[in-house]
Each structure stands twice: as structure tokens, then as C-alpha cells.
Amino acid sequence: MEDQRRTLSAVSRLSTWIAAMSSVPPSDISGKTAPLPGQSDVPIVDVRQLVGAGREVILMHLGEAYRLRVTARDRLILTK
């Protein structure tokens, strides 16, 4: 039950973020430093916006769940 609640919370945060970002041009995203070569129109996302106060978030892609986790050494691990 707890895992289900955390997943719903993460999905809710992600949905809110996607809705907000869909109306923001990439050049207006806070925290953006410099565009990567050839990728000036790619949005930059701070992982903290996805995981919130936690250390992981479930991402849904084509009906499949993927777990994005921040490790103790602040590395990112994406698993299916």
C-alpha cells in the first residue's frame, strides 16, 4: 500500500511538471546553464523536481514502469 501511495505521488508530481513544462519555452527553464551542442530546444529538467523530497520516482513509458533512483553518491540509476 505504501509503495502504491508513493508511486501515485510521484506520478502526480511528474504529471504536474509535464503540464507546467508544456507551456514553458526551453529557454525559460530555470537552472538552465548553457544548451548542449545541437540540442538547444531540448528541455533541461532538475531531477529534484521529479523525485521531490524522496530519492526515487517511477516513470511510465509506453505502459512500462521504470524506476529512476538517486544513489547515496548522488548518481542516477534507471531500471525497468
VOLO-90089 format. One record per residue: x negated, y, z of N, C-alpha, C, O in turn; residue in three letters; residue number from 1. Coordinates in nm, 3 decimals. Layout:
# VOLO-90089
{n.c1->X, n.c2->Y, n.c3->Z, ca.c1->X, ca.c2->Y, ca.c3->Z, c.c1->X, c.c2->Y, c.c3->Z, o.c1->X, o.c2->Y, o.c3->Z, vexlo->Ala, keke->NUM}
...
***
This chain:
# VOLO-90089
{n.c1->-0.083, n.c2->-0.119, n.c3->0.000, ca.c1->0.000, ca.c2->0.000, ca.c3->0.000, c.c1->-0.087, c.c2->0.126, c.c3->0.000, o.c1->-0.059, o.c2->0.222, o.c3->-0.072, vexlo->Met, keke->1}
{n.c1->-0.192, n.c2->0.124, n.c3->0.081, ca.c1->-0.284, ca.c2->0.239, ca.c3->0.088, c.c1->-0.352, c.c2->0.263, c.c3->-0.046, o.c1->-0.363, o.c2->0.377, o.c3->-0.090, vexlo->Glu, keke->2}
{n.c1->-0.397, n.c2->0.155, n.c3->-0.113, ca.c1->-0.459, ca.c2->0.169, ca.c3->-0.244, c.c1->-0.361, c.c2->0.227, c.c3->-0.345, o.c1->-0.399, o.c2->0.310, o.c3->-0.429, vexlo->Asp, keke->3}
{n.c1->-0.237, n.c2->0.184, n.c3->-0.338, ca.c1->-0.135, ca.c2->0.235, ca.c3->-0.429, c.c1->-0.111, c.c2->0.384, c.c3->-0.407, o.c1->-0.095, o.c2->0.460, o.c3->-0.502, vexlo->Gln, keke->4}
{n.c1->-0.109, n.c2->0.425, n.c3->-0.280, ca.c1->-0.087, ca.c2->0.566, ca.c3->-0.247, c.c1->-0.205, c.c2->0.650, c.c3->-0.297, o.c1->-0.185, o.c2->0.758, o.c3->-0.353, vexlo->Arg, keke->5}
{n.c1->-0.329, n.c2->0.600, n.c3->-0.278, ca.c1->-0.446, ca.c2->0.674, ca.c3->-0.325, c.c1->-0.447, c.c2->0.682, c.c3->-0.477, o.c1->-0.483, o.c2->0.786, o.c3->-0.533, vexlo->Arg, keke->6}
{n.c1->-0.407, n.c2->0.574, n.c3->-0.544, ca.c1->-0.402, ca.c2->0.575, ca.c3->-0.690, c.c1->-0.301, c.c2->0.677, c.c3->-0.740, o.c1->-0.329, o.c2->0.754, o.c3->-0.832, vexlo->Thr, keke->7}
{n.c1->-0.183, n.c2->0.678, n.c3->-0.679, ca.c1->-0.081, ca.c2->0.776, ca.c3->-0.719, c.c1->-0.128, c.c2->0.919, c.c3->-0.694, o.c1->-0.102, o.c2->1.008, o.c3->-0.774, vexlo->Leu, keke->8}
{n.c1->-0.198, n.c2->0.940, n.c3->-0.584, ca.c1->-0.251, ca.c2->1.072, ca.c3->-0.554, c.c1->-0.354, c.c2->1.114, c.c3->-0.658, o.c1->-0.354, o.c2->1.228, o.c3->-0.704, vexlo->Ser, keke->9}
{n.c1->-0.443, n.c2->1.021, n.c3->-0.694, ca.c1->-0.545, ca.c2->1.050, ca.c3->-0.794, c.c1->-0.483, c.c2->1.078, c.c3->-0.930, o.c1->-0.525, o.c2->1.169, o.c3->-1.001, vexlo->Ala, keke->10}
{n.c1->-0.383, n.c2->0.998, n.c3->-0.967, ca.c1->-0.314, ca.c2->1.019, ca.c3->-1.095, c.c1->-0.243, c.c2->1.153, c.c3->-1.095, o.c1->-0.241, o.c2->1.223, o.c3->-1.196, vexlo->Val, keke->11}
{n.c1->-0.184, n.c2->1.190, n.c3->-0.983, ca.c1->-0.116, ca.c2->1.318, ca.c3->-0.971, c.c1->-0.216, c.c2->1.433, c.c3->-0.989, o.c1->-0.188, o.c2->1.528, o.c3->-1.062, vexlo->Ser, keke->12}
{n.c1->-0.333, n.c2->1.423, n.c3->-0.923, ca.c1->-0.435, ca.c2->1.528, ca.c3->-0.938, c.c1->-0.484, c.c2->1.536, c.c3->-1.082, o.c1->-0.502, o.c2->1.646, o.c3->-1.136, vexlo->Arg, keke->13}
{n.c1->-0.505, n.c2->1.420, n.c3->-1.145, ca.c1->-0.550, ca.c2->1.417, ca.c3->-1.283, c.c1->-0.445, c.c2->1.477, c.c3->-1.376, o.c1->-0.479, o.c2->1.553, o.c3->-1.467, vexlo->Leu, keke->14}
{n.c1->-0.319, n.c2->1.442, n.c3->-1.355, ca.c1->-0.211, ca.c2->1.496, ca.c3->-1.438, c.c1->-0.202, c.c2->1.648, c.c3->-1.424, o.c1->-0.184, o.c2->1.720, o.c3->-1.523, vexlo->Ser, keke->15}
{n.c1->-0.215, n.c2->1.696, n.c3->-1.301, ca.c1->-0.212, ca.c2->1.840, ca.c3->-1.277, c.c1->-0.327, c.c2->1.907, c.c3->-1.347, o.c1->-0.311, o.c2->2.012, o.c3->-1.410, vexlo->Thr, keke->16}
{n.c1->-0.445, n.c2->1.846, n.c3->-1.337, ca.c1->-0.564, ca.c2->1.904, ca.c3->-1.400, c.c1->-0.548, c.c2->1.907, c.c3->-1.552, o.c1->-0.580, o.c2->2.007, o.c3->-1.616, vexlo->Trp, keke->17}
{n.c1->-0.499, n.c2->1.797, n.c3->-1.611, ca.c1->-0.481, ca.c2->1.791, ca.c3->-1.757, c.c1->-0.383, c.c2->1.898, c.c3->-1.802, o.c1->-0.406, o.c2->1.966, o.c3->-1.902, vexlo->Ile, keke->18}
{n.c1->-0.274, n.c2->1.914, n.c3->-1.729, ca.c1->-0.175, ca.c2->2.016, ca.c3->-1.765, c.c1->-0.236, c.c2->2.155, c.c3->-1.758, o.c1->-0.212, o.c2->2.239, o.c3->-1.845, vexlo->Ala, keke->19}
{n.c1->-0.315, n.c2->2.180, n.c3->-1.655, ca.c1->-0.379, ca.c2->2.311, ca.c3->-1.641, c.c1->-0.482, c.c2->2.335, c.c3->-1.750, o.c1->-0.491, o.c2->2.444, o.c3->-1.806, vexlo->Ala, keke->20}
{n.c1->-0.561, n.c2->2.233, n.c3->-1.781, ca.c1->-0.669, ca.c2->2.248, ca.c3->-1.878, c.c1->-0.618, c.c2->2.260, c.c3->-2.021, o.c1->-0.686, o.c2->2.316, o.c3->-2.107, vexlo->Met, keke->21}
{n.c1->-0.499, n.c2->2.207, n.c3->-2.048, ca.c1->-0.449, ca.c2->2.212, ca.c3->-2.185, c.c1->-0.419, c.c2->2.354, c.c3->-2.229, o.c1->-0.409, o.c2->2.381, o.c3->-2.348, vexlo->Ser, keke->22}
{n.c1->-0.405, n.c2->2.445, n.c3->-2.134, ca.c1->-0.377, ca.c2->2.584, ca.c3->-2.169, c.c1->-0.499, c.c2->2.674, c.c3->-2.153, o.c1->-0.489, o.c2->2.795, o.c3->-2.173, vexlo->Ser, keke->23}
{n.c1->-0.614, n.c2->2.617, n.c3->-2.118, ca.c1->-0.735, ca.c2->2.697, ca.c3->-2.096, c.c1->-0.835, c.c2->2.669, c.c3->-2.207, o.c1->-0.874, o.c2->2.554, o.c3->-2.228, vexlo->Val, keke->24}
{n.c1->-0.876, n.c2->2.774, n.c3->-2.278, ca.c1->-0.979, ca.c2->2.752, ca.c3->-2.380, c.c1->-1.108, c.c2->2.705, c.c3->-2.314, o.c1->-1.138, o.c2->2.747, o.c3->-2.203, vexlo->Pro, keke->25}
{n.c1->-1.186, n.c2->2.617, n.c3->-2.380, ca.c1->-1.310, ca.c2->2.566, ca.c3->-2.321, c.c1->-1.404, c.c2->2.675, c.c3->-2.273, o.c1->-1.478, o.c2->2.654, o.c3->-2.176, vexlo->Pro, keke->26}
{n.c1->-1.405, n.c2->2.791, n.c3->-2.338, ca.c1->-1.496, ca.c2->2.898, ca.c3->-2.298, c.c1->-1.457, c.c2->2.961, c.c3->-2.165, o.c1->-1.538, o.c2->3.034, o.c3->-2.107, vexlo->Ser, keke->27}
{n.c1->-1.334, n.c2->2.935, n.c3->-2.116, ca.c1->-1.288, ca.c2->2.994, ca.c3->-1.991, c.c1->-1.297, c.c2->2.900, c.c3->-1.871, o.c1->-1.254, o.c2->2.937, o.c3->-1.761, vexlo->Asp, keke->28}
{n.c1->-1.351, n.c2->2.781, n.c3->-1.889, ca.c1->-1.357, ca.c2->2.684, ca.c3->-1.780, c.c1->-1.462, c.c2->2.729, c.c3->-1.680, o.c1->-1.578, o.c2->2.751, o.c3->-1.715, vexlo->Ile, keke->29}
{n.c1->-1.420, n.c2->2.741, n.c3->-1.553, ca.c1->-1.514, ca.c2->2.784, ca.c3->-1.450, c.c1->-1.619, c.c2->2.678, c.c3->-1.429, o.c1->-1.593, o.c2->2.559, o.c3->-1.441, vexlo->Ser, keke->30}
{n.c1->-1.741, n.c2->2.723, n.c3->-1.397, ca.c1->-1.850, ca.c2->2.632, ca.c3->-1.373, c.c1->-1.926, c.c2->2.596, c.c3->-1.500, o.c1->-2.027, o.c2->2.526, o.c3->-1.494, vexlo->Gly, keke->31}
{n.c1->-1.878, n.c2->2.643, n.c3->-1.614, ca.c1->-1.945, ca.c2->2.613, ca.c3->-1.740, c.c1->-2.076, c.c2->2.691, c.c3->-1.745, o.c1->-2.078, o.c2->2.812, o.c3->-1.721, vexlo->Lys, keke->32}
{n.c1->-2.183, n.c2->2.623, n.c3->-1.776, ca.c1->-2.312, ca.c2->2.690, ca.c3->-1.784, c.c1->-2.343, c.c2->2.726, c.c3->-1.929, o.c1->-2.336, o.c2->2.843, o.c3->-1.967, vexlo->Thr, keke->33}
{n.c1->-2.376, n.c2->2.628, n.c3->-2.009, ca.c1->-2.406, ca.c2->2.653, ca.c3->-2.150, c.c1->-2.352, c.c2->2.535, c.c3->-2.230, o.c1->-2.359, o.c2->2.421, o.c3->-2.184, vexlo->Ala, keke->34}
{n.c1->-2.300, n.c2->2.561, n.c3->-2.349, ca.c1->-2.249, ca.c2->2.450, ca.c3->-2.429, c.c1->-2.362, c.c2->2.357, c.c3->-2.471, o.c1->-2.474, o.c2->2.400, o.c3->-2.495, vexlo->Pro, keke->35}
{n.c1->-2.329, n.c2->2.229, n.c3->-2.480, ca.c1->-2.425, ca.c2->2.132, ca.c3->-2.530, c.c1->-2.437, c.c2->2.152, c.c3->-2.681, o.c1->-2.340, o.c2->2.191, o.c3->-2.745, vexlo->Leu, keke->36}
{n.c1->-2.553, n.c2->2.125, n.c3->-2.738, ca.c1->-2.570, ca.c2->2.143, ca.c3->-2.883, c.c1->-2.464, c.c2->2.065, c.c3->-2.961, o.c1->-2.448, o.c2->1.944, o.c3->-2.942, vexlo->Pro, keke->37}
{n.c1->-2.391, n.c2->2.135, n.c3->-3.047, ca.c1->-2.289, ca.c2->2.072, ca.c3->-3.130, c.c1->-2.161, c.c2->2.038, c.c3->-3.058, o.c1->-2.073, o.c2->1.975, o.c3->-3.117, vexlo->Gly, keke->38}
{n.c1->-2.146, n.c2->2.078, n.c3->-2.930, ca.c1->-2.027, ca.c2->2.043, ca.c3->-2.854, c.c1->-1.967, c.c2->2.164, c.c3->-2.785, o.c1->-1.923, o.c2->2.154, o.c3->-2.671, vexlo->Gln, keke->39}
{n.c1->-1.964, n.c2->2.277, n.c3->-2.851, ca.c1->-1.914, ca.c2->2.399, ca.c3->-2.789, c.c1->-1.765, c.c2->2.394, c.c3->-2.756, o.c1->-1.718, o.c2->2.469, o.c3->-2.670, vexlo->Ser, keke->40}
{n.c1->-1.690, n.c2->2.307, n.c3->-2.823, ca.c1->-1.546, ca.c2->2.300, ca.c3->-2.798, c.c1->-1.507, c.c2->2.186, c.c3->-2.704, o.c1->-1.388, o.c2->2.160, o.c3->-2.686, vexlo->Asp, keke->41}
{n.c1->-1.605, n.c2->2.119, n.c3->-2.644, ca.c1->-1.576, ca.c2->2.008, ca.c3->-2.552, c.c1->-1.557, c.c2->2.064, c.c3->-2.411, o.c1->-1.646, o.c2->2.133, o.c3->-2.361, vexlo->Val, keke->42}
{n.c1->-1.444, n.c2->2.034, n.c3->-2.346, ca.c1->-1.422, ca.c2->2.085, ca.c3->-2.211, c.c1->-1.524, c.c2->2.027, c.c3->-2.112, o.c1->-1.567, o.c2->1.913, o.c3->-2.126, vexlo->Pro, keke->43}
{n.c1->-1.561, n.c2->2.107, n.c3->-2.015, ca.c1->-1.651, ca.c2->2.064, ca.c3->-1.909, c.c1->-1.568, c.c2->2.048, c.c3->-1.782, o.c1->-1.496, o.c2->2.140, o.c3->-1.743, vexlo->Ile, keke->44}
{n.c1->-1.577, n.c2->1.932, n.c3->-1.718, ca.c1->-1.497, ca.c2->1.901, ca.c3->-1.600, c.c1->-1.590, c.c2->1.876, c.c3->-1.482, o.c1->-1.684, o.c2->1.798, o.c3->-1.491, vexlo->Val, keke->45}
{n.c1->-1.563, n.c2->1.942, n.c3->-1.371, ca.c1->-1.634, ca.c2->1.915, ca.c3->-1.248, c.c1->-1.569, c.c2->1.792, c.c3->-1.186, o.c1->-1.448, o.c2->1.791, o.c3->-1.162, vexlo->Asp, keke->46}
{n.c1->-1.646, n.c2->1.689, n.c3->-1.159, ca.c1->-1.593, ca.c2->1.563, ca.c3->-1.106, c.c1->-1.517, c.c2->1.586, c.c3->-0.976, o.c1->-1.422, o.c2->1.513, o.c3->-0.947, vexlo->Val, keke->47}
{n.c1->-1.555, n.c2->1.685, n.c3->-0.900, ca.c1->-1.485, ca.c2->1.713, ca.c3->-0.774, c.c1->-1.339, c.c2->1.748, c.c3->-0.798, o.c1->-1.255, o.c2->1.727, o.c3->-0.711, vexlo->Arg, keke->48}
{n.c1->-1.307, n.c2->1.802, n.c3->-0.916, ca.c1->-1.167, ca.c2->1.831, ca.c3->-0.949, c.c1->-1.088, c.c2->1.702, c.c3->-0.967, o.c1->-0.968, o.c2->1.700, o.c3->-0.943, vexlo->Gln, keke->49}
{n.c1->-1.154, n.c2->1.596, n.c3->-1.008, ca.c1->-1.086, ca.c2->1.469, ca.c3->-1.028, c.c1->-1.075, c.c2->1.388, c.c3->-0.900, o.c1->-0.969, o.c2->1.332, o.c3->-0.872, vexlo->Leu, keke->50}
{n.c1->-1.182, n.c2->1.381, n.c3->-0.823, ca.c1->-1.181, ca.c2->1.295, ca.c3->-0.705, c.c1->-1.129, c.c2->1.366, c.c3->-0.581, o.c1->-1.099, o.c2->1.300, o.c3->-0.481, vexlo->Val, keke->51}
{n.c1->-1.117, n.c2->1.498, n.c3->-0.585, ca.c1->-1.068, ca.c2->1.572, ca.c3->-0.469, c.c1->-1.161, c.c2->1.553, c.c3->-0.351, o.c1->-1.282, o.c2->1.564, o.c3->-0.365, vexlo->Gly, keke->52}
{n.c1->-1.104, n.c2->1.525, n.c3->-0.235, ca.c1->-1.184, ca.c2->1.506, ca.c3->-0.114, c.c1->-1.241, c.c2->1.364, c.c3->-0.106, o.c1->-1.324, o.c2->1.336, o.c3->-0.020, vexlo->Ala, keke->53}
{n.c1->-1.197, n.c2->1.276, n.c3->-0.194, ca.c1->-1.243, ca.c2->1.137, ca.c3->-0.191, c.c1->-1.369, c.c2->1.116, c.c3->-0.271, o.c1->-1.436, o.c2->1.211, o.c3->-0.309, vexlo->Gly, keke->54}
{n.c1->-1.400, n.c2->0.991, n.c3->-0.296, ca.c1->-1.521, ca.c2->0.954, ca.c3->-0.370, c.c1->-1.490, c.c2->0.876, c.c3->-0.497, o.c1->-1.581, o.c2->0.834, o.c3->-0.568, vexlo->Arg, keke->55}
{n.c1->-1.360, n.c2->0.857, n.c3->-0.526, ca.c1->-1.326, ca.c2->0.782, ca.c3->-0.646, c.c1->-1.188, c.c2->0.822, c.c3->-0.699, o.c1->-1.105, o.c2->0.880, o.c3->-0.629, vexlo->Glu, keke->56}
{n.c1->-1.169, n.c2->0.789, n.c3->-0.826, ca.c1->-1.042, ca.c2->0.817, ca.c3->-0.892, c.c1->-1.017, c.c2->0.706, c.c3->-0.993, o.c1->-1.111, o.c2->0.649, o.c3->-1.049, vexlo->Val, keke->57}
{n.c1->-0.891, n.c2->0.676, n.c3->-1.015, ca.c1->-0.854, ca.c2->0.578, ca.c3->-1.118, c.c1->-0.815, c.c2->0.657, c.c3->-1.243, o.c1->-0.729, o.c2->0.745, o.c3->-1.237, vexlo->Ile, keke->58}
{n.c1->-0.878, n.c2->0.625, n.c3->-1.355, ca.c1->-0.847, ca.c2->0.688, ca.c3->-1.483, c.c1->-0.773, c.c2->0.585, c.c3->-1.569, o.c1->-0.815, o.c2->0.470, o.c3->-1.578, vexlo->Leu, keke->59}
{n.c1->-0.666, n.c2->0.627, n.c3->-1.631, ca.c1->-0.591, ca.c2->0.539, ca.c3->-1.720, c.c1->-0.625, c.c2->0.573, c.c3->-1.864, o.c1->-0.624, o.c2->0.690, o.c3->-1.904, vexlo->Met, keke->60}
{n.c1->-0.656, n.c2->0.469, n.c3->-1.943, ca.c1->-0.689, ca.c2->0.487, ca.c3->-2.084, c.c1->-0.627, c.c2->0.370, c.c3->-2.162, o.c1->-0.665, o.c2->0.255, o.c3->-2.142, vexlo->His, keke->61}
{n.c1->-0.532, n.c2->0.402, n.c3->-2.249, ca.c1->-0.464, ca.c2->0.301, ca.c3->-2.331, c.c1->-0.406, c.c2->0.188, c.c3->-2.245, o.c1->-0.415, o.c2->0.070, o.c3->-2.281, vexlo->Leu, keke->62}
{n.c1->-0.348, n.c2->0.227, n.c3->-2.131, ca.c1->-0.285, ca.c2->0.129, ca.c3->-2.044, c.c1->-0.379, c.c2->0.052, c.c3->-1.954, o.c1->-0.335, o.c2->-0.033, o.c3->-1.877, vexlo->Gly, keke->63}
{n.c1->-0.508, n.c2->0.080, n.c3->-1.962, ca.c1->-0.608, ca.c2->0.012, ca.c3->-1.880, c.c1->-0.656, c.c2->0.107, c.c3->-1.770, o.c1->-0.672, o.c2->0.227, o.c3->-1.793, vexlo->Glu, keke->64}
{n.c1->-0.679, n.c2->0.051, n.c3->-1.651, ca.c1->-0.727, ca.c2->0.132, ca.c3->-1.538, c.c1->-0.879, c.c2->0.123, c.c3->-1.529, o.c1->-0.937, o.c2->0.015, o.c3->-1.537, vexlo->Ala, keke->65}
{n.c1->-0.943, n.c2->0.237, n.c3->-1.513, ca.c1->-1.087, ca.c2->0.247, ca.c3->-1.494, c.c1->-1.112, c.c2->0.323, c.c3->-1.365, o.c1->-1.044, o.c2->0.422, o.c3->-1.336, vexlo->Tyr, keke->66}
{n.c1->-1.208, n.c2->0.277, n.c3->-1.287, ca.c1->-1.241, ca.c2->0.342, ca.c3->-1.159, c.c1->-1.368, c.c2->0.423, c.c3->-1.178, o.c1->-1.472, o.c2->0.370, o.c3->-1.216, vexlo->Arg, keke->67}
{n.c1->-1.359, n.c2->0.553, n.c3->-1.150, ca.c1->-1.476, ca.c2->0.641, ca.c3->-1.152, c.c1->-1.512, c.c2->0.668, c.c3->-1.007, o.c1->-1.432, o.c2->0.722, o.c3->-0.930, vexlo->Leu, keke->68}
{n.c1->-1.634, n.c2->0.627, n.c3->-0.969, ca.c1->-1.675, ca.c2->0.637, ca.c3->-0.829, c.c1->-1.803, c.c2->0.719, c.c3->-0.817, o.c1->-1.893, o.c2->0.707, o.c3->-0.899, vexlo->Arg, keke->69}
{n.c1->-1.808, n.c2->0.802, n.c3->-0.713, ca.c1->-1.928, ca.c2->0.879, ca.c3->-0.681, c.c1->-2.002, c.c2->0.800, c.c3->-0.573, o.c1->-1.946, o.c2->0.772, o.c3->-0.468, vexlo->Val, keke->70}
{n.c1->-2.128, n.c2->0.764, n.c3->-0.599, ca.c1->-2.205, ca.c2->0.684, ca.c3->-0.505, c.c1->-2.261, c.c2->0.770, c.c3->-0.392, o.c1->-2.248, o.c2->0.893, o.c3->-0.393, vexlo->Thr, keke->71}
{n.c1->-2.322, n.c2->0.705, n.c3->-0.295, ca.c1->-2.385, ca.c2->0.775, ca.c3->-0.183, c.c1->-2.498, c.c2->0.866, c.c3->-0.230, o.c1->-2.531, o.c2->0.964, o.c3->-0.163, vexlo->Ala, keke->72}
{n.c1->-2.556, n.c2->0.833, n.c3->-0.344, ca.c1->-2.664, ca.c2->0.917, ca.c3->-0.401, c.c1->-2.612, c.c2->1.015, c.c3->-0.506, o.c1->-2.688, o.c2->1.070, o.c3->-0.585, vexlo->Arg, keke->73}
{n.c1->-2.481, n.c2->1.035, n.c3->-0.505, ca.c1->-2.414, ca.c2->1.128, ca.c3->-0.598, c.c1->-2.433, c.c2->1.093, c.c3->-0.745, o.c1->-2.444, o.c2->1.180, o.c3->-0.830, vexlo->Asp, keke->74}
{n.c1->-2.438, n.c2->0.964, n.c3->-0.771, ca.c1->-2.438, ca.c2->0.916, ca.c3->-0.910, c.c1->-2.295, c.c2->0.875, c.c3->-0.944, o.c1->-2.213, o.c2->0.852, o.c3->-0.854, vexlo->Arg, keke->75}
{n.c1->-2.265, n.c2->0.867, n.c3->-1.072, ca.c1->-2.131, ca.c2->0.826, ca.c3->-1.115, c.c1->-2.134, c.c2->0.683, c.c3->-1.170, o.c1->-2.225, o.c2->0.646, o.c3->-1.245, vexlo->Leu, keke->76}
{n.c1->-2.034, n.c2->0.606, n.c3->-1.130, ca.c1->-2.019, ca.c2->0.469, ca.c3->-1.182, c.c1->-1.876, c.c2->0.456, c.c3->-1.234, o.c1->-1.780, o.c2->0.483, o.c3->-1.161, vexlo->Ile, keke->77}
{n.c1->-1.863, n.c2->0.415, n.c3->-1.360, ca.c1->-1.732, ca.c2->0.392, ca.c3->-1.421, c.c1->-1.719, c.c2->0.244, c.c3->-1.445, o.c1->-1.801, o.c2->0.185, o.c3->-1.516, vexlo->Leu, keke->78}
{n.c1->-1.616, n.c2->0.181, n.c3->-1.386, ca.c1->-1.594, ca.c2->0.038, ca.c3->-1.404, c.c1->-1.451, c.c2->0.014, c.c3->-1.447, o.c1->-1.362, o.c2->0.094, o.c3->-1.420, vexlo->Thr, keke->79}
{n.c1->-1.430, n.c2->-0.098, n.c3->-1.515, ca.c1->-1.298, ca.c2->-0.137, ca.c3->-1.561, c.c1->-1.234, c.c2->-0.225, c.c3->-1.457, o.c1->-1.121, o.c2->-0.270, o.c3->-1.475, vexlo->Lys, keke->80}
***
